[in-house]
Amino acid sequence: MAERKAIPTKTRLRLFSEASGHCQNSGCLEPLFPVELGGDKHIAEMAHVIPHGEAGPRHEDRPDGSFDPDAFENLILLCPTCHTKIDKDPDSFPRNILLDWKEKHLANLAAKQGIREYDDRSKARAAIAGIMAENKAIWDRFAPEHGADFEYNPESEVAKGWSQRMRSVILPNHYRIQAIIRANLGLATEDERRAFAEYQEHVRGLSERHVCNVSGRAIRFPKAMEGLFS
């Protein structure tokens, strides 16, 4: 059998971004960066909806024509328990069920987290203000390039604390903020929508570096986000 190619980084990043740090099984939705693992390790597994081979789970659902098993459209991000479950019992978890989980994941996660549409800007502001304040407090204390009073050493306890908090707190908070803003974009001005677009790129860059281990720098947090919905 030919050796499988690695899932492209761009695909992995998109999977993690759209999963917002949670298992995409609508009946699970558990965090993929568990607190009990310190927040600096994830348990996510990229599951194939349709397998590479002709005898794997759901192989009979393979669509006609050209088909790339490693395409984003054929992958779903799950916790290890749910990955095992869908592959051990493929009859109970056919292709259409898994794709439905993935399509409705953000809506299901928002419902679980109590995210909703508000009727005025002050309520939307209140929903994101505390989360943004928590991220800023962690940034002020731990971010290595933020002028903290130490010489940055990636092996130092402070650097390890920054990495751990980025995965376990900051990124999940960013995903939650994005979900709240998306649900309330109708209240945003055009300038705020532009700031939100820049903010999404900021979060993508953080995910690329801290989840997919791709070198490079995220764009700066847009200053205009600090006054969103004010």
N, C-alpha and C positions, 0 to 999 in steps of 0.2 A: 504494500500500500504506500502511495506517495505521502511524503511528509506534509502535514498541514501547514499552511502559512499562518503567521500570527495575525490576529485581528488588528486591522489598521488603527493607529492611535486616534485618528479623527473619528472613527466609528466608536471606539471605546469611550472617548470623551463625550460624544453625543449621547451614548447610552447612560452614562453616569449623570449627565446634566438633566436628561429628561426623566430619570428615575428620582431625582431630587433626594438622593441618599436613602431611599426606602425600597424594599422588595416590591416588585410590580405585580405580585399576586394580590388581587383585590381583596382576598380574604385574609391576607397577612399584613402587608404594609409595615413590617418591622424595620427598624433602622439597620442600615448596612454597615454603619460604623458604631458597633455596640460600645456602650460606656464601660462594660465589664472588661473589654479588651484595651482599655486606656484611651480609646478614641483615635489612636494613630494607626490602626489596622482596620481594613474592611473585610467583610465576609462575602462580598458580592461575587456571584458567578454568572458569566455570560452564557445563557442557555440557548441552544439552537431550537427554533420552533420545528423546522424540518432538518433532519440530520444530513451529514455529508454522504453517508453510505446509503445503500438500497435496503438495509434491513434494520435500521435504527428506529426509535420511537417516532411515530407519525410519518414514516417514509411514504405511506400510501397517500398522504395529503400533498405530496410534491406537485407543484403547479406545472402545467405544460410549458414548453418552450425553454429559453435560456433561463438559468437559475443559479444565483450565487448564494451558497449557504452562509457565507460570512458577511453578507450585506446587512446593513442596519435593520432593514425591514424584516429580517429573519432571526433577529436576536432579541432576547428579553433578559433584563437584569433581575436575578432572583437571589434569595438567601439559599444556603446549601440545602436546607430541609425541603423547601419548595421545589428546587431543581431536581432533587432525588424523587420527590413525589410525582412530578409530571412525567418523568422518564420511566418510572417503575409502573405507572398506570396510564399509558398514553390514550387508552380508550376513554377514560374519564376526562382527559385534558387534550382534546383535539386542537388542531391549528386555529380554528375560529375562536375558541375560548381564550387561548393565549394572546391572540392579536387583540381581542376585545379588552383584556386586562391592560395591555400596553396602551391602547388608544384612550382608555378612560382613566388612566393611572393618576394624572394630576388632579382631575376632578374628584376622584375617590379619596386621594390624599388630602385635598383641601377640605373635604367634608369631615374627614376624621380629625383634622386639626382645628376645625371650627372656623375656617376661613370663609368669608362671605362678602357679598356686595353691600356697601353702605349707602345711605341716602344723603350724606353730606361729607365734605372734605375733612372736617375736624375728627370725625369718627375713624376715617381711613388713616389720618395722621396718627391718631392714638394707637391704632392697631400695629403700626410699624415703628413708632418712636422708641418703645422700650427695647425692641429687638436690635435696632440700630445702635442704641446706647450701649448695649451689652457688647456688641462687636467693637465699638470704638474703645471701650474700656480695656478690652483684651489687646487691641492694637496698640494703645498707648503704653501698656505694660510690657508686651512681649515682642512686638514687631522689630526685627533686627535692624532694619534700615531707618527706624523712626527716631534715632538719636537717643536710644536707651543708654544708660550710663555704664556700658561695658564694651569691651572689644569683642566683636562678634566671632564666635567659634561654633561651627555647626555641631560639635560634639558637646557643647556646654549644656548645662541643665536648662538654662533660659531658652536656648535654641530648640531643645527637645520639647520644652513646654509650649513654644510657639507652634511647632509642627503638630503637636497633639491637639492643641486648641483650634487650630485651623481646620482640621478634619472633623473633630467631634462637636465643635460649637459654631465657629464662624461660617463655614460652608453650609451646614444645615440651616443656620439663621438666614443666610443669603437666599437659599432656596425658598424659605418660608416668606421672606419679604417679597421676593419676585411673585409668588403666588398671590399674595394680598394685593399687590399693585395691579397684576393682570386682571384680577376680579373687579378692580375699581378704576380702570383706565378711563372710563367715561367721565370721571371727575377731574381728570388731569388736563392741564393746559398743554398747548403745543410744545412749549419750552420744556415742560416736565416730561412729556413723552420722549423728547430727544435725550434728556438726561437719563431716562430709564433705559433707552437703547444703549447708551454708553455704559450704564451700570451693568447691563446684561453681559456686555463684552468684558467688563472687569471681572465678573464672576466666572465667565468661561476661562479666562486666563488663569485664575486661581485654581480652578478645577484641573486645568491642563497640567499645571505644575505639581499640585499637591496630591492629586488622585492618579493621574496618568504618568507622573514622573517625567514630563517633557520639560526640558530646560527652556528658559525664556522668562520674560517679565510680563505680568498682567498690566493693562493700562491702569492708571491711577483711579482711585475711587472718585467719581464726579462730585465736585463740591456742591453742585446744584441739588444733589440728592438729599443733602442735609435739610433743605427746606421744602421737600416734597409734601404737597397737600397742606402746607401752612396757610 
